[in-house]
């Protein structure tokens, strides 16, 4: 298990739960800290022994990586790997990011390989469905939040954004 206290990991119970929206709000809040955002896609079997790390340059503003860049991330990387290469892929990722930069990553599966400073699971309010990748790590989440349609777009309950802190090289929640 890789220990990364400077990583804030955000997972989701289902597609369209609000994971990227929440991630963008965290990026906006910490943009002055030089936050690096990562979209991680981890495959099983079909790409055995392969991985890639692609830098988002703003060509895809409607994709998750483009949204994270527009929110103010210093850099956005898309990590694609199979399960056999996660450790090597994460080592390359860390070599390509400033050693003191806060990291934020969207992924359920990465939590099986990495202990992050903070792991938040996003669930769509009123939706009891849970995809298998989320089910495998749900009990590892430090906190579960629910997304719902509010008067100003997507909102989250509990509203924890102001409680998320990055200090001494680690993410944590204030009481």
BELMO-V861748 format. One record per pair of residues at least 12 apart in sequence whose ideal C-beta (glycine too) atoms are under 6 Angstrom apart, sorted by sequence separation. I is the first residue (numbers start at 0). J is the second residue. D is the distance in Angstrom with one decimal. If there is no record, write none. Layout:
I & J & D
I & J & D
This chain:
9 & 22 & 5.2
55 & 68 & 5.1
64 & 77 & 5.4
78 & 92 & 5.8
55 & 75 & 3.9
120 & 140 & 4.0
122 & 143 & 5.9
124 & 145 & 4.4
54 & 76 & 5.8
118 & 140 & 5.1
118 & 141 & 5.2
119 & 142 & 5.2
120 & 143 & 4.6
121 & 144 & 5.7
122 & 145 & 5.2
123 & 146 & 5.5
124 & 147 & 3.9
52 & 76 & 5.7
53 & 77 & 4.6
108 & 132 & 5.2
117 & 141 & 5.4
38 & 63 & 5.3
107 & 132 & 4.0
121 & 146 & 5.8
38 & 64 & 5.2
52 & 78 & 5.5
107 & 133 & 5.0
110 & 136 & 4.3
85 & 112 & 4.5
51 & 79 & 5.0
107 & 136 & 5.4
110 & 139 & 5.5
50 & 80 & 3.5
36 & 67 & 4.0
47 & 81 & 5.6
50 & 84 & 4.3
46 & 81 & 4.6
36 & 72 & 4.0
34 & 72 & 5.5
35 & 73 & 5.6
50 & 88 & 4.1
35 & 74 & 5.0
36 & 75 & 4.7
37 & 76 & 5.1
38 & 77 & 4.8
39 & 78 & 4.6
40 & 79 & 4.8
41 & 80 & 5.7
42 & 81 & 4.9
43 & 82 & 5.8
52 & 91 & 5.9
33 & 73 & 4.4
26 & 67 & 5.8
30 & 71 & 3.2
37 & 78 & 5.7
23 & 66 & 5.6
27 & 70 & 5.1
19 & 63 & 4.6
26 & 70 & 4.1
27 & 71 & 5.6
26 & 71 & 5.5
26 & 72 & 5.0
19 & 66 & 5.8
23 & 70 & 3.9
116 & 169 & 4.4
117 & 170 & 4.0
116 & 170 & 3.5
35 & 96 & 4.9
101 & 165 & 4.6
35 & 100 & 4.9
39 & 104 & 5.5
33 & 100 & 5.1
34 & 101 & 4.8
35 & 102 & 5.3
36 & 103 & 5.0
37 & 104 & 4.1
38 & 105 & 5.3
39 & 106 & 3.7
41 & 108 & 4.2
32 & 101 & 5.4
34 & 103 & 5.9
39 & 109 & 4.8
29 & 101 & 5.9
25 & 103 & 5.8
22 & 103 & 6.0
22 & 105 & 5.5
18 & 105 & 5.6
1 & 89 & 5.7
5 & 101 & 5.7
6 & 102 & 4.5
7 & 103 & 4.7
8 & 104 & 5.3
9 & 105 & 5.3
5 & 102 & 5.5
10 & 107 & 4.1
21 & 121 & 5.6
8 & 110 & 5.8
18 & 121 & 4.8
17 & 121 & 5.3
16 & 121 & 4.7
16 & 122 & 6.0
8 & 115 & 4.1
16 & 123 & 4.5
6 & 115 & 4.2
3 & 113 & 5.4
6 & 116 & 6.0
7 & 117 & 5.0
8 & 118 & 4.5
9 & 119 & 5.3
10 & 120 & 4.9
11 & 121 & 4.6
12 & 122 & 4.4
1 & 113 & 4.7
2 & 114 & 4.9
3 & 115 & 5.6
4 & 116 & 4.0
13 & 126 & 6.0
0 & 114 & 5.5
13 & 128 & 5.1
12 & 129 & 4.7
13 & 130 & 5.7
12 & 133 & 4.6
10 & 133 & 5.9
17 & 146 & 3.2
16 & 146 & 5.8
20 & 153 & 4.9
17 & 153 & 5.1
24 & 160 & 5.8
5 & 168 & 5.3
7 & 170 & 4.4
4 & 169 & 3.7
